[in-house]
Amino acid sequence: MMKYQKSMMKMMETLLKNKNEEVTIERLIKDSSTGRSSSFDAIRWLDEKGFIEIKSSGNQKRIKLKLDNSALQFKYYLDSLDFKSLEPLVKLVVSIFIHNISDKKSIKFAVLFGSVLKKGKYNDIDLILLGDKLDLNSLKSLKNTQEKIERFFGILLNLHIGKINADNLFKGLVVHQPSYIEFEDSLKNQYNEFVDWSYEAIKNKKDKSLFEVSLNNAITNLAYVYCNLFSFSPKTKKDAINQFDKMHKVRNLSDLKKRGIKIGKQIFK
């Protein structure tokens, strides 16, 4: 199988993009940009393993993807590669959002779609959340998370809900699904704490006492994140803040956002 594995993956990618279509072998080879010899070996393997259906149409043979959970596993894998190729801020924002919904058992899938998947400018991030028991109240329960992300990262987050079906899964990139687990990552956890405290500072700008406490806690968390990211080992909170301050001066909330987003892009790349 190894000799034609690359051709097989390219063909599966092409078939997944045209999941409801029957295509001729010639078109499949052309659209997949694969060599003829390896392509026929790959087609034979996909047929034997039950990933595709082959039908005769006159002198031609037509191929169609057999859409089942095995085929979806290919999609999830390809989606993960495409997600890693997105603009750093998009990956950061989506990752923070997914962390915040990881305990929401009613949300089975999250699918990223819209302009962020295209090269060029985007004005917002669209996510459709899938689950059989989701309703408008489910969206309302995410209002705080949505507002936190929008106000800190400065980008609109459009949330939609839908049923679990193939059409919705194929609207874009699946960025959250039931088989995913929340890996323990102290660096990412501390960064999320930094975002939480930053949001508290943003909300409480008119309350000097609460604002200063929130801002100082945000700076402290970001300082530890910075030190851990670059393998510094501060002995005290003061050491961490001093080390961070050497490279990233934070004079106000605007500075904090800029430094935080820059560091976050490195963590969630």
C-alpha positions, 0 to 999 in steps of 0.5 A, a space after each residue: 500500500 505504501 507505494 500508492 498511499 499518496 495517490 490514495 490520499 489525494 483521491 480521497 480528498 477529491 472524492 470528499 470534496 465531491 461527496 455526492 457525485 459520480 466521477 469517471 476514473 479519468 476525471 478523478 485522476 486529473 482532479 487529484 493530480 496523481 500518476 496513472 499507475 499509482 492511481 489505478 493501484 489506489 482505486 483498486 485498494 479503495 474499492 477492495 476496502 469498501 471506501 468507494 463504489 465503482 459502476 460501469 457506464 458504457 465504456 467508462 467506469 464511474 466512481 463515487 465515495 461511499 459515505 460512512 464513518 470510515 470516510 468521515 475519519 478521512 475528512 477529519 484528518 484532512 480538516 485538521 491539516 487544513 486548520 493548521 494552515 489557517 491564519 494564526 489569529 483564526 487558529 488562536 480564536 477558534 482554539 480558545 472557543 473550543 476550550 470554552 465549550 469542551 464541557 458542553 456535552 450537548 455540543 457534539 461537533 463544531 464546524 468552521 466555515 465562511 470567509 476565513 477558509 478562503 485566502 484573503 481578508 475576513 471580517 468575522 469567524 463563522 462556526 456552526 455547532 451541531 447537536 440534536 438538543 441544541 436550541 436558541 437557549 444553547 446559544 444564549 448560554 455561550 453569550 459570555 464566551 462569545 463576548 469575551 472572545 470578541 472584546 479581547 481579540 477584536 473579531 466578530 464570532 458568529 455562532 450558528 446551530 444545526 442538526 448532526 448530518 453529513 450536509 452540516 459536517 461538510 459545510 467547512 472544517 470540523 474543528 471539534 467532534 466527540 472523539 476529541 479529548 481535552 489534553 492537559 496542557 499547563 501552558 494553554 491553560 494558563 493562557 486561557 486564564 490570562 484571557 479570562 482576567 483580561 476580559 475581567 479588566 475590559 468589563 471593569 474599566 470604570 471600577 478602578 479597584 476591580 480593573 487594577 486587580 484584573 489587569 495585574 492578574 492578567 499580566 502575571 498569567 501572561 508573564 508565566 506563559 511567556 517564561 514557560 514558552 521560552 523555557 525560563 524558570 522564574 522562582 517568584 512571581 516578581 521574577 516572572 514579571 521582570 523577565 516578561 517586562 524586559 521584552 514586552 512592556 505593558 503600559 495599558 490594556 491595549 498593550 496587554 492585548 497586543 502582547 497577549 495575541 502575539 504570544 497566543 499565536 505562538 502557543 496555538 500554532 
